[in-house]
């Protein structure tokens, strides 16, 4: 099952970290951050398909977290921390399939962490777990996490928050960290995110400053972003520090139509939300775009997050602004950027 002996058996110095879902947008950044850190002795990356990518100190195992997947306990044995990032965004037309992977698969990961005696579980929650909230001020980690019930993504993220509430009660000695990042962008994830959210209707080479005349200014379209490498730095810090509980992760500034228009050298154009939503819904029903209109509804309702706790307890500061993260992503979109892993392939 592994491409070479597991580092859990051979690491003498430093943290032994297992990354579940190690080949996607976040996983590749977390694996690289661990590989570069002197505090980490070894990394075991778990993915459905073993990549050609070979960072230092890293071994790979092919495993699926689905309910009928292999036993995960042997893969987790001996680890100091398991970072759980695996997530399936598609198919949005068949939410039972995403539920099987994202919810039932995550429950398998949680149970295997406990059974293997791993002392720390770091779970990738999301801003999407939060209930609708304000756009004129930032909320801390105490804001309710009931999600937006119509969208599968937010519904699943919120459900796992409830699962972890019970899990922590049952395993008080196990350190559980819930990361709640904003939307995550980097250059090499551009091709994957285009496939997941926009499909073929988005011509990447046309997304360049000066070519798009206007950016729709919609009520509620204010959101936060973060460079994926900055999120990875927070995950690494959580693995190495005695922290627990939820952490908001976001960079400044919040992004709205005016900021996006500045990035694209366009002008903001005030338009009603209803026709935009109707057009997206029609395109989704016709399988022209993969992103569900329910996710669009959720984005308009997400609160802005205060990341003070991460700054104070993780000593975390994003190295990139939200604008820089988006600009890098757009450059990658134009160039068809990717990485030699199955999810990030150009």
JOTA-V173298 format. One record per backbone hydrogen bond with DSSP energy under -0.5 kcal/mol. CO is the residue of the C=O (numbers start at 1). NH is the residue of the N-H. E is the energy in kcal/mol with one decimal. If there is no record, write none. Layout:
# JOTA-V173298
CO&NH&E ; CO&NH&E
This chain:
# JOTA-V173298
1&62&-2.0 ; 6&9&-1.6 ; 7&10&-0.6 ; 7&11&-2.1 ; 15&17&-0.7 ; 15&41&-2.2 ; 15&42&-1.9 ; 16&80&-3.1 ; 16&81&-1.5 ; 17&44&-2.4 ; 18&20&-0.6 ; 18&83&-3.2 ; 19&21&-0.5 ; 19&46&-3.0 ; 20&85&-2.9 ; 20&86&-0.7 ; 21&24&-0.6 ; 24&28&-2.4 ; 25&29&-0.8 ; 26&30&-2.6 ; 27&31&-2.9 ; 28&32&-2.1 ; 29&33&-2.4 ; 30&34&-2.5 ; 31&35&-2.7 ; 32&36&-2.0 ; 33&37&-0.7 ; 34&37&-0.8 ; 37&40&-1.2 ; 39&15&-2.9 ; 39&41&-0.5 ; 42&17&-2.4 ; 43&45&-0.6 ; 43&59&-2.4 ; 44&19&-2.6 ; 44&46&-0.5 ; 45&61&-2.4 ; 46&21&-2.4 ; 46&22&-1.8 ; 47&63&-1.9 ; 55&58&-1.1 ; 57&43&-2.6 ; 59&45&-2.9 ; 60&3&-1.9 ; 60&4&-0.5 ; 61&47&-1.9 ; 61&63&-0.7 ; 66&69&-2.6 ; 72&75&-0.5 ; 72&76&-1.5 ; 73&76&-0.6 ; 73&77&-1.5 ; 76&79&-2.2 ; 79&119&-0.5 ; 81&18&-2.5 ; 82&84&-0.7 ; 82&122&-2.8 ; 83&20&-2.8 ; 83&85&-0.7 ; 84&124&-2.0 ; 87&89&-0.5 ; 91&94&-1.4 ; 94&97&-1.5 ; 94&98&-1.0 ; 95&99&-2.5 ; 96&100&-2.0 ; 97&101&-1.6 ; 98&102&-3.2 ; 99&103&-1.9 ; 99&104&-1.8 ; 100&105&-1.2 ; 103&107&-2.4 ; 104&108&-1.8 ; 105&109&-1.9 ; 106&110&-2.7 ; 107&111&-2.6 ; 108&112&-2.3 ; 109&113&-2.4 ; 110&114&-1.9 ; 111&115&-2.5 ; 112&116&-2.3 ; 113&117&-0.5 ; 113&118&-2.1 ; 114&117&-1.0 ; 116&78&-0.5 ; 119&175&-2.7 ; 120&82&-2.1 ; 121&123&-0.6 ; 121&177&-2.7 ; 122&84&-2.9 ; 123&125&-1.3 ; 123&179&-2.7 ; 126&129&-1.8 ; 127&130&-1.7 ; 129&147&-1.8 ; 134&304&-1.7 ; 137&304&-0.6 ; 139&306&-3.1 ; 140&143&-1.7 ; 144&131&-2.7 ; 144&146&-0.5 ; 147&149&-0.6 ; 148&151&-1.3 ; 151&155&-2.4 ; 152&156&-2.7 ; 153&157&-2.2 ; 154&158&-2.2 ; 155&159&-2.2 ; 156&160&-2.1 ; 157&161&-1.2 ; 158&162&-1.4 ; 159&163&-2.1 ; 160&164&-2.5 ; 161&165&-1.6 ; 162&166&-1.8 ; 163&167&-2.5 ; 164&168&-2.6 ; 165&169&-1.3 ; 166&170&-1.9 ; 167&171&-1.6 ; 171&174&-1.8 ; 173&175&-0.5 ; 174&176&-0.6 ; 175&121&-2.9 ; 176&245&-3.1 ; 177&123&-3.1 ; 177&179&-0.6 ; 178&247&-2.3 ; 179&125&-1.8 ; 180&249&-1.8 ; 181&127&-2.1 ; 183&226&-2.1 ; 185&228&-2.0 ; 186&189&-1.1 ; 187&190&-1.7 ; 189&193&-2.6 ; 190&194&-2.1 ; 191&195&-2.0 ; 192&196&-2.4 ; 193&197&-2.5 ; 193&198&-0.7 ; 194&198&-1.4 ; 194&199&-3.2 ; 197&291&-1.0 ; 198&201&-0.7 ; 199&202&-1.0 ; 201&203&-0.8 ; 202&204&-1.0 ; 203&206&-1.9 ; 203&207&-0.5 ; 204&207&-1.3 ; 206&208&-2.1 ; 208&211&-2.0 ; 208&212&-0.7 ; 211&213&-0.6 ; 213&267&-1.5 ; 215&269&-2.7 ; 216&218&-0.9 ; 217&271&-1.5 ; 218&221&-1.9 ; 220&222&-2.3 ; 223&255&-3.7 ; 224&183&-1.6 ; 225&251&-2.0 ; 226&185&-2.2 ; 227&230&-0.7 ; 227&231&-1.7 ; 228&232&-2.3 ; 229&233&-1.6 ; 230&234&-1.3 ; 231&235&-2.0 ; 232&236&-2.5 ; 233&237&-2.1 ; 234&238&-2.4 ; 235&239&-1.7 ; 236&240&-1.3 ; 237&241&-1.2 ; 241&243&-2.1 ; 245&178&-2.3 ; 247&180&-3.1 ; 249&182&-2.1 ; 252&322&-2.5 ; 255&223&-2.5 ; 256&260&-2.7 ; 257&261&-2.4 ; 258&262&-1.8 ; 259&263&-1.9 ; 260&264&-2.1 ; 261&265&-0.6 ; 261&266&-2.9 ; 262&265&-0.6 ; 264&210&-2.9 ; 267&215&-2.1 ; 269&217&-3.0 ; 272&276&-0.7 ; 273&277&-2.7 ; 274&278&-2.5 ; 275&279&-2.3 ; 276&280&-2.2 ; 277&281&-2.6 ; 278&282&-2.3 ; 279&283&-2.3 ; 280&284&-2.5 ; 281&285&-2.5 ; 282&286&-1.7 ; 283&288&-3.2 ; 283&289&-0.9 ; 284&287&-1.7 ; 292&295&-0.8 ; 292&296&-1.3 ; 293&297&-2.1 ; 294&298&-1.8 ; 295&299&-2.4 ; 296&300&-1.6 ; 298&301&-1.5 ; 298&302&-0.9 ; 299&302&-0.7 ; 301&133&-2.2 ; 304&139&-2.9 ; 305&307&-0.6 ; 307&311&-1.8 ; 308&312&-2.4 ; 309&313&-3.1 ; 309&314&-0.5 ; 310&314&-1.6 ; 310&316&-1.3 ; 321&325&-2.0 ; 322&326&-2.1 ; 323&327&-2.7 ; 324&328&-2.3 ; 325&329&-2.1 ; 326&330&-2.7 ; 327&331&-2.0 ; 328&332&-2.2 ; 329&333&-2.2 ; 330&334&-2.2 ; 331&335&-1.7 ; 332&336&-0.9 ; 332&337&-2.7 ; 337&191&-1.3 ; 339&341&-1.9 ; 340&52&-1.2 ; 340&53&-1.1 ; 341&345&-0.9 ; 342&345&-0.7 ; 344&339&-1.5
